[in-house]
Amino acid sequence: MRIFLALFLCFSFFLPTLCFARGDYTVRGYYRRDGTYVRPHRRTYPNRTRNDNYTTRGNRNPYTGIPGTRPRDEDLGRGLRFKMR
């Protein structure tokens, strides 16, 4: 009984973290207006920074292994949005 309770507690704490703490999601394939088909792919959730995107310099796409080449926020003059006083 204790083993069952311990397993239940482990799954109830860790399963939601594994399911919902993802940094990316799958985009389904679709057709553009000009008829071009865009294949399904993975994309990070949108937010206010570019620094955590796969295409940003210093990051690497975990699915393709391709390093990012686009500039970071600091390179574009968009550093910290909230500066400490």
Order of alpha helices (4+ residues) and beta strands (2+ residues): alpha-beta-beta-beta-beta
